[in-house]
Amino acid sequence: MPHDLPPPRRRAIVVLLAAVVMLAGLTVVTGPVAHAAPVKFTKLNLPGICNAVSWRMAELIDAKFKADKSDDRIILVNQPKDGETGFNDAGVAYALGQLAQLLGKKVEELTLDDLAGKEKVAQAIEKALAYRAEQEKKHGHFSLVHEDNQKSAVMLWCLKKTATHGGPDLALLFLPPKTEEADGVWIGACVLTGGVNEIQVSYDAQTKGYGTFVWYNMGPDPAKQGQYIRYTYQYDVSTRKLTITKEIGTLDENKAFKPDPTKTEVEKNPAAAPKDFKDLKLNGVQISLLDGGCGCPLQPTLTTAVTSAGPDVLTLVHGPSCGGACGAPGMPVILQPHDSIVAELPRGMAYGGPGVNPDWTIDQVSTDAILIRYDGAEPLSLGACSTIGDLAVLTPVGTTPTSTNPPVSTGTTEPPGTTEPPNPTGSPTSVPVPVPAPIRSSTLG
């Protein structure tokens, strides 16, 4: 089917993200892309969940469709290409978010056993399908698709394992203008079990269309405990060439990734991105044979808590990744200056006024969540179980708050952004933030 989506259909993705954010607890929001030279990179917001749990949820939703005698399906056979089976329906993420809320868990903590509980799973699916139907009626679809002003598009798919490649794998399909999925090319993937991901995109200074995509996929090295692998996929839209780099390294005392330069492998002959997922290779070696199963969907694992210092002080806690123990080398979260966080308030508590932490500003308040902007001068790295205190004053629900309104935001200058594509052969000081940011209208051209 053609990927060409009118603007109202794009906005459906934004609606999804707002809903999933409130369910998952927290996400990072970056500023809009500036289209003036020099070219900048921004995070591309296509939050995908692709592991055994998400695949099982997709199967359960399809089972309900079948029981209801509906022809609708989440999992599509021979999609997005012949021989593939996959889904890019955002209803799966919404259903998992609903289930996590019902069970009092984070989305990344859900297990296959959690999906065996029929009553709560049925409730989660009912809510997800009701919301999905509402969004499809308003916007025409509920898919993980992003389009630029030149009518090029990218689609995020969860692909089932086949005889020719591993899975389930999260994969990004690029479609030039006025093409169909069968003509698309694969420009990035999560092929590491328990991996975290970040997708960045730059925009052409003249056309304002897509310029370069960079996908980071990092996860534990299955061959050696305490070691990590990071794949970097860099796709140049103008030349249509894909360059893949593999780095191996460890995490330092600040939980920042430190690659070993002697173990870095760079694609020697960058070539056109493959049309078949099985042909995703690094120097002739197929990497799509690896089983992805990204185990930390909807990163980060930041949550809100009330500190022992006082019941009226809001604190953010970076929980261990994927259920790991405190003190374990979990994946860090890096907040850049002017990034914002949507934080769900603790149960039974309401916003009562701004905190005294000078690096944070309250931008928006709702009954159960607040939007907090990080205004520190330097990037902020949060390791497993680290905390940020004094962000806001809380009051028990039903009491009169000190202040019901956040300080008036006068606006801030957007951070300068990255002026060059991240160097895959360099030595970055931190792991890319595994958090996709909500789409802003300016990123669509």
Backbone torsions as a table, in degrees:
resi	resn	phi	psi	omega
1	MET	NA	146.6	-179.8
2	PRO	-63.6	147.0	-179.2
3	HIS	-88.8	-7.9	-173.2
4	ASP	-57.6	116.2	-175.5
5	LEU	-119.6	125.4	175.2
6	PRO	-67.8	156.3	-176.0
7	PRO	-49.8	-41.5	-179.5
8	PRO	-58.7	-30.4	-179.1
9	ARG	-74.5	-31.0	176.9
10	ARG	-62.4	-38.4	-174.6
11	ARG	-65.6	-18.7	178.3
12	ALA	-60.5	-33.7	179.7
13	ILE	-64.9	-40.1	180.0
14	VAL	-63.3	-40.1	178.7
15	VAL	-61.6	-42.6	177.6
16	LEU	-57.0	-47.5	-174.7
17	LEU	-62.4	-39.7	178.9
18	ALA	-61.1	-38.7	-180.0
19	ALA	-70.7	-46.5	-178.3
20	VAL	-65.2	-36.1	178.2
21	VAL	-56.1	-48.2	-177.6
22	MET	-65.8	-28.6	-179.5
23	LEU	-81.8	-39.6	-176.1
24	ALA	-82.0	-18.5	173.5
25	GLY	115.0	-46.6	-170.2
26	LEU	-168.2	145.2	171.7
27	THR	-147.4	171.3	179.5
28	VAL	-104.9	137.7	-178.8
29	VAL	-119.6	122.7	178.0
30	THR	-103.1	164.7	-177.4
31	GLY	-74.4	168.2	-178.6
32	PRO	-67.8	159.1	179.9
33	VAL	-73.7	136.4	172.5
34	ALA	-94.5	126.4	-173.7
35	HIS	-90.7	3.1	178.9
36	ALA	-84.0	154.3	176.8
37	ALA	-66.0	150.2	-3.8
38	PRO	-74.5	159.7	-178.1
39	VAL	-64.2	136.3	179.7
40	LYS	-116.4	159.6	175.7
41	PHE	-107.8	144.1	175.4
42	THR	-136.0	156.0	179.3
43	LYS	-71.7	136.6	178.6
44	LEU	-94.1	125.8	-173.3
45	ASN	-93.0	91.1	172.0
46	LEU	-134.4	81.5	-174.3
47	PRO	-72.5	116.5	-178.6
48	GLY	-113.9	148.0	173.1
49	ILE	-124.4	114.4	-175.7
50	CYS	-140.6	93.1	176.4
51	ASN	-154.6	-173.1	-177.4
52	ALA	-61.8	-34.4	-178.6
53	VAL	-69.3	-46.0	-179.4
54	SER	-66.7	-36.0	179.2
55	TRP	-66.3	-39.7	178.1
56	ARG	-65.1	-39.5	177.8
57	MET	-62.6	-41.7	177.7
58	ALA	-60.5	-40.7	178.0
59	GLU	-63.6	-40.0	-179.4
60	LEU	-67.9	-38.1	176.3
61	ILE	-63.9	-43.2	178.5
62	ASP	-64.3	-33.8	177.7
63	ALA	-63.9	-37.1	176.9
64	LYS	-67.6	-42.9	176.0
65	PHE	-55.1	-44.9	-178.0
66	LYS	-65.3	-42.5	179.4
67	ALA	-64.1	-32.7	179.0
68	ASP	-84.2	5.1	-178.9
69	LYS	58.1	38.0	176.4
70	SER	-99.6	145.1	177.0
71	ASP	-85.6	-4.5	-179.9
72	ASP	-67.0	146.2	177.3
73	ARG	-146.8	147.2	173.7
74	ILE	-86.7	-51.6	179.7
75	ILE	-81.8	126.2	-175.0
76	LEU	-114.1	127.5	179.0
77	VAL	-86.0	139.7	-176.0
78	ASN	59.5	35.1	174.3
79	GLN	-136.7	141.5	2.9
80	PRO	-80.8	-0.6	178.7
81	LYS	-139.8	161.0	176.3
82	ASP	-57.2	135.3	178.6
83	GLY	90.4	-10.7	178.9
84	GLU	-103.5	153.6	171.0
85	THR	-131.8	128.5	-176.8
86	GLY	-167.0	-177.6	174.5
87	PHE	-144.4	150.0	171.0
88	ASN	-136.7	31.0	-179.8
89	ASP	-87.4	125.8	-177.6
90	ALA	-71.7	-10.0	178.6
91	GLY	-61.7	-27.2	179.1
92	VAL	-65.7	-46.8	179.1
93	ALA	-62.0	-40.3	-179.2
94	TYR	-65.4	-41.9	179.1
95	ALA	-63.6	-41.8	178.4
96	LEU	-65.3	-37.4	176.6
97	GLY	-63.7	-40.8	177.4
98	GLN	-63.6	-43.6	-179.7
99	LEU	-64.5	-42.2	179.0
100	ALA	-59.8	-40.6	179.1
101	GLN	-64.4	-43.4	-179.9
102	LEU	-63.5	-33.1	-177.6
103	LEU	-92.7	-4.4	-178.0
104	GLY	70.2	32.2	-179.1
105	LYS	-119.5	169.7	166.5
106	LYS	-85.9	157.2	-178.4
107	VAL	-59.0	-42.0	-176.8
108	GLU	-69.9	-10.0	179.2
109	GLU	-91.9	-8.1	-178.5
110	LEU	-65.3	141.9	179.1
111	THR	-122.5	170.3	176.5
112	LEU	-61.8	-31.9	177.4
113	ASP	-62.6	-34.6	178.9
114	ASP	-63.9	-29.2	-179.0
115	LEU	-83.6	0.0	176.8
116	ALA	-87.5	-13.8	178.2
117	GLY	-78.0	101.4	-168.5
118	LYS	-63.0	-41.9	-173.1
119	GLU	-64.6	-52.2	-177.3
120	LYS	-72.2	-33.7	176.1
121	VAL	-63.8	-42.0	178.7
122	ALA	-62.6	-39.8	177.5
123	GLN	-62.7	-44.4	-178.9
124	ALA	-62.7	-42.9	-179.4
125	ILE	-66.7	-41.6	179.2
126	GLU	-59.2	-45.8	-179.9
127	LYS	-65.4	-41.6	-178.9
128	ALA	-65.2	-43.0	-177.8
129	LEU	-70.4	-32.9	176.3
130	ALA	-64.7	-43.2	179.3
131	TYR	-68.8	-40.2	178.5
132	ARG	-60.2	-44.7	-180.0
133	ALA	-63.1	-39.2	178.7
134	GLU	-62.8	-44.1	-178.7
135	GLN	-71.2	-37.1	177.6
136	GLU	-65.5	-36.5	178.4
137	LYS	-66.2	-38.6	-178.0
138	LYS	-78.4	-40.4	-167.4
139	HIS	-121.2	-9.6	175.5
140	GLY	96.9	-18.5	178.0
141	HIS	-165.4	171.3	179.6
142	PHE	-140.7	54.2	-172.2
143	SER	-113.3	161.0	177.8
144	LEU	-89.1	85.5	-176.4
145	VAL	-134.2	141.3	175.5
146	HIS	-133.3	136.1	-175.0
147	GLU	-130.1	143.9	176.6
148	ASP	-98.0	-176.7	-176.2
149	ASN	-78.7	-3.7	175.6
150	GLN	-97.8	4.8	-179.9
151	LYS	71.3	17.4	164.8
152	SER	-79.4	157.4	-177.8
153	ALA	-147.5	158.4	170.1
154	VAL	-126.6	143.2	179.9
155	MET	-126.0	134.1	178.7
156	LEU	-99.9	119.9	-176.0
157	TRP	-117.1	147.9	167.8
158	CYS	-105.0	113.7	-173.6
159	LEU	-102.1	135.8	176.8
160	LYS	-76.0	149.4	176.7
161	LYS	-62.4	138.4	177.8
162	THR	-126.9	-177.5	178.4
163	ALA	-69.3	-17.1	-175.1
164	THR	-109.0	-9.8	177.1
165	HIS	-154.2	163.3	-179.2
166	GLY	-76.5	-173.8	178.5
167	GLY	161.7	173.3	0.0
168	PRO	-68.7	139.3	-178.8
169	ASP	-122.9	136.2	172.4
170	LEU	-83.9	129.3	-172.9
171	ALA	-144.3	146.0	-176.9
172	LEU	-108.6	122.2	-178.2
173	LEU	-106.1	124.2	178.3
174	PHE	-99.2	132.8	179.1
175	LEU	-122.5	117.9	173.5
176	PRO	-63.2	168.6	-178.2
177	PRO	-55.1	137.8	173.0
178	LYS	58.2	37.4	174.6
179	THR	-117.9	166.5	177.5
180	GLU	-108.2	170.8	-175.8
181	GLU	-56.0	-35.6	-178.4
182	ALA	-61.0	-24.4	-179.0
183	ASP	-96.8	-1.9	-178.0
184	GLY	-73.1	165.5	179.2
185	VAL	-125.6	149.2	-178.2
186	TRP	-88.5	123.7	-174.0
187	ILE	-119.3	4.1	177.9
188	GLY	179.7	160.0	-178.4
189	ALA	-164.0	159.0	169.4
190	CYS	-101.3	108.4	-176.7
191	VAL	-116.4	11.4	-178.7
192	LEU	-114.1	125.9	178.6
193	THR	-62.1	132.0	-178.0
194	GLY	74.3	18.4	-174.9
195	GLY	-77.6	155.2	170.7
196	VAL	-116.1	155.0	-170.1
197	ASN	-138.0	152.8	168.6
198	GLU	-143.7	134.1	176.2
199	ILE	-114.8	126.3	177.7
200	GLN	-117.8	153.4	178.4
201	VAL	-141.9	143.6	171.4
202	SER	-110.8	162.3	-179.6
203	TYR	-121.3	140.5	-180.0
204	ASP	-61.6	132.8	-175.4
205	ALA	-64.2	-27.0	-177.8
206	GLN	-95.8	-51.3	-176.3
207	THR	-83.4	-19.9	-174.7
208	LYS	66.9	9.0	175.4
209	GLY	-86.8	-179.4	179.7
210	TYR	-55.2	140.0	175.4
211	GLY	-110.2	-68.0	-179.3
212	THR	-138.8	139.0	172.9
213	PHE	-105.8	140.2	172.9
214	VAL	-130.5	121.7	176.8
215	TRP	-114.7	126.1	173.0
216	TYR	-103.1	129.9	173.9
217	ASN	-127.4	113.4	-177.5
218	MET	-126.0	139.1	178.5
219	GLY	-161.5	170.7	179.1
220	PRO	-59.9	142.2	176.9
221	ASP	-78.4	115.4	-178.3
222	PRO	-64.7	-16.3	-176.8
223	ALA	-87.6	-17.1	-176.2
224	LYS	-153.3	121.8	-179.7
225	GLN	-64.6	139.0	179.4
226	GLY	84.7	-2.9	179.9
227	GLN	-109.4	149.9	-176.6
228	TYR	-126.5	151.6	175.6
229	ILE	-115.9	139.8	172.5
230	ARG	-130.0	122.2	171.6
231	TYR	-96.9	135.3	174.6
232	THR	-120.5	123.1	177.1
233	TYR	-108.0	124.3	179.4
234	GLN	-123.4	117.0	-176.6
235	TYR	-116.5	122.1	177.9
236	ASP	-94.5	113.9	-176.1
237	VAL	-64.5	-36.3	-176.8
238	SER	-70.8	-39.5	-179.9
239	THR	-93.2	-15.1	-178.4
240	ARG	62.2	28.4	179.3
241	LYS	-104.8	141.1	179.0
242	LEU	-112.3	128.0	176.6
243	THR	-115.9	126.9	-179.9
244	ILE	-113.9	136.0	178.0
245	THR	-128.1	138.7	176.9
246	LYS	-116.3	126.7	176.3
247	GLU	-120.3	146.2	175.8
248	ILE	-125.4	134.5	-178.6
249	GLY	-167.1	-163.0	-179.2
250	THR	-131.7	177.2	174.1
251	LEU	-104.1	135.5	179.5
252	ASP	-82.4	-172.2	-176.3
253	GLU	-63.0	-19.6	177.2
254	ASN	-97.3	13.4	-179.1
255	LYS	63.2	25.5	176.4
256	ALA	-93.2	143.1	-177.7
257	PHE	-74.5	129.3	178.6
258	LYS	-121.7	100.2	-178.9
259	PRO	-73.1	148.6	173.5
260	ASP	-88.9	111.0	-175.3
261	PRO	-61.0	-20.8	179.8
262	THR	-78.3	-10.3	-177.7
263	LYS	-114.9	14.6	180.0
264	THR	-86.6	131.7	178.4
265	GLU	-120.9	123.2	-179.1
266	VAL	-112.9	142.0	176.9
267	GLU	-57.9	122.9	-175.8
268	LYS	-78.0	-29.5	-177.2
269	ASN	-133.2	78.9	178.5
270	PRO	-53.4	134.9	-176.4
271	ALA	-138.3	-177.9	179.6
272	ALA	-60.3	142.3	177.5
273	ALA	-63.2	144.9	-174.2
274	PRO	-76.7	147.5	173.8
275	LYS	-80.9	-27.8	179.2
276	ASP	-104.4	133.7	-176.6
277	PHE	-61.9	-30.9	179.6
278	LYS	-63.7	-19.3	-177.9
279	ASP	-92.6	13.0	173.9
280	LEU	-75.0	105.9	-171.2
281	LYS	-134.9	154.9	173.2
282	LEU	-119.0	112.5	-178.0
283	ASN	51.4	44.2	175.6
284	GLY	85.1	-7.6	-178.9
285	VAL	-98.9	123.9	-177.1
286	GLN	-69.5	118.9	177.7
287	ILE	-96.7	-14.0	178.3
288	SER	-76.1	0.2	172.2
289	LEU	-74.3	-19.9	-179.9
290	LEU	-69.8	151.1	177.7
291	ASP	-92.5	119.5	-177.7
292	GLY	-74.5	-85.2	-179.6
293	GLY	59.8	51.5	-177.0
294	CYS	-51.9	115.4	-169.4
295	GLY	-88.8	-1.9	-179.0
296	CYS	-124.7	66.4	-179.2
297	PRO	-69.8	157.2	177.6
298	LEU	50.8	49.5	175.8
299	GLN	-64.4	160.0	1.4
300	PRO	-89.4	-177.3	179.8
301	THR	-100.1	26.3	176.7
302	LEU	-67.5	139.5	177.0
303	THR	-136.2	169.3	176.1
304	THR	-102.4	152.1	179.6
305	ALA	-152.2	161.4	174.9
306	VAL	-101.3	125.7	-174.0
307	THR	-80.0	161.7	176.2
308	SER	-71.5	-14.3	179.7
309	ALA	-68.9	-18.1	179.6
310	GLY	170.9	139.3	-176.8
311	PRO	-72.1	-3.9	-175.4
312	ASP	-113.4	19.6	-178.0
313	VAL	-117.2	127.0	-179.7
314	LEU	-86.3	132.1	179.1
315	THR	-129.1	141.5	172.6
316	LEU	-96.2	137.8	179.4
317	VAL	-123.1	125.4	175.3
318	HIS	-88.6	101.7	-178.2
319	GLY	-70.1	161.3	177.2
320	PRO	-64.2	144.0	-177.0
321	SER	-70.9	139.6	172.5
322	CYS	53.5	36.1	176.0
323	GLY	78.6	10.4	178.5
324	GLY	-67.5	165.8	-178.1
325	ALA	-82.4	154.5	175.5
326	CYS	-60.7	137.8	-178.1
327	GLY	92.4	-15.0	177.1
328	ALA	-75.1	156.0	-178.3
329	PRO	-74.7	68.8	178.6
330	GLY	-75.4	169.6	179.5
331	MET	-70.2	131.0	178.5
332	PRO	-80.1	163.6	171.8
333	VAL	-116.1	130.1	179.9
334	ILE	-109.9	119.7	175.3
335	LEU	-99.8	128.4	177.2
336	GLN	-91.5	153.9	175.5
337	PRO	-52.9	133.7	179.0
338	HIS	79.9	2.2	168.4
339	ASP	-67.0	149.5	178.8
340	SER	-120.8	153.8	-177.8
341	ILE	-124.0	130.3	169.8
342	VAL	-94.4	112.9	-174.6
343	ALA	-114.7	126.1	176.5
344	GLU	-75.2	133.6	-178.4
345	LEU	-76.0	149.3	177.9
346	PRO	-58.3	150.1	-178.4
347	ARG	-57.8	132.8	176.9
348	GLY	83.9	2.5	-178.0
349	MET	-118.0	150.1	178.1
350	ALA	-127.0	159.3	178.0
351	TYR	-67.6	132.5	-179.1
352	GLY	-119.8	-8.0	179.7
353	GLY	150.9	167.8	-178.7
354	PRO	-69.8	151.6	175.4
355	GLY	-84.0	-171.5	-176.3
356	VAL	-105.7	3.2	178.8
357	ASN	-69.9	117.9	-173.5
358	PRO	-71.6	-13.7	-176.4
359	ASP	-90.4	2.6	-174.4
360	TRP	-131.4	143.4	179.0
361	THR	-127.9	134.1	175.8
362	ILE	-83.7	120.3	-178.1
363	ASP	-99.1	-41.4	-178.2
364	GLN	-142.9	153.5	-179.0
365	VAL	-134.6	135.6	169.5
366	SER	-125.6	-175.3	-176.6
367	THR	-68.2	-27.4	-176.0
368	ASP	-129.4	8.3	-179.1
369	ALA	-157.0	161.3	176.6
370	ILE	-136.7	151.5	175.2
371	LEU	-102.6	117.5	-175.9
372	ILE	-116.4	132.5	-178.9
373	ARG	-106.6	131.1	176.6
374	TYR	-84.1	118.1	-177.6
375	ASP	-112.7	18.8	178.3
376	GLY	-66.0	162.2	-176.3
377	ALA	-80.7	-24.3	-175.8
378	GLU	-123.3	157.1	174.2
379	PRO	-56.8	144.7	-177.4
380	LEU	-113.3	118.4	-179.5
381	SER	-99.9	128.9	178.8
382	LEU	-116.5	114.7	174.9
383	GLY	-84.5	177.8	-178.4
384	ALA	-59.0	128.0	175.2
385	CYS	71.9	11.0	173.2
386	SER	-76.8	159.4	-174.7
387	THR	-131.8	160.6	171.7
388	ILE	-127.7	123.4	-173.8
389	GLY	-106.6	170.3	171.6
390	ASP	58.1	42.1	-179.3
391	LEU	-85.3	-31.3	-179.1
392	ALA	-161.7	158.4	175.1
393	VAL	-93.7	134.3	179.7
394	LEU	-113.4	151.7	174.8
395	THR	-133.2	149.4	176.7
396	PRO	-60.3	143.5	178.5
397	VAL	-57.5	132.9	179.1
398	GLY	100.6	-10.3	177.1
399	THR	-98.8	165.5	-179.5
400	THR	-81.7	117.1	-178.7
401	PRO	-71.8	158.7	176.1
402	THR	-63.8	-41.9	178.7
403	SER	-151.0	129.0	-178.9
404	THR	-91.5	-8.9	-176.6
405	ASN	-117.3	139.0	175.9
406	PRO	-73.6	164.6	174.9
407	PRO	-57.9	146.8	179.1
408	VAL	-69.7	124.6	180.0
409	SER	-82.1	126.2	178.9
410	THR	-92.5	1.2	-179.9
411	GLY	88.1	153.0	179.8
412	THR	-132.1	158.5	174.6
413	THR	-75.4	132.3	-178.9
414	GLU	-65.2	147.3	178.0
415	PRO	-60.8	153.6	-174.6
416	PRO	-62.6	-24.8	179.3
417	GLY	77.6	176.1	180.0
418	THR	-86.3	123.8	-176.8
419	THR	-87.1	-13.9	176.6
420	GLU	-132.8	155.1	175.9
421	PRO	-58.2	143.4	176.8
422	PRO	-54.8	136.0	-175.7
423	ASN	-81.3	110.1	-176.2
424	PRO	-68.5	-16.4	-179.7
425	THR	-101.1	-0.2	-179.6
426	GLY	-82.0	-166.5	179.5
427	SER	-122.7	80.4	-178.7
428	PRO	-61.0	149.5	-176.7
429	THR	-90.2	-8.6	179.8
430	SER	-149.3	158.6	176.5
431	VAL	-75.8	136.5	175.9
432	PRO	-54.6	142.1	-178.9
433	VAL	-63.5	120.9	-178.2
434	PRO	-82.2	51.6	-176.8
435	VAL	-135.4	113.4	174.8
436	PRO	-74.5	144.6	-176.0
437	ALA	-102.6	144.7	179.8
438	PRO	-55.5	142.6	-179.8
439	ILE	-67.4	130.8	172.2
440	ARG	-102.0	152.0	-176.5
441	SER	-60.6	-30.3	-177.4
442	SER	-69.8	-22.1	178.9
443	THR	-76.4	-10.1	-178.4
444	LEU	-96.1	1.5	176.1
445	GLY	84.4	NA	NA
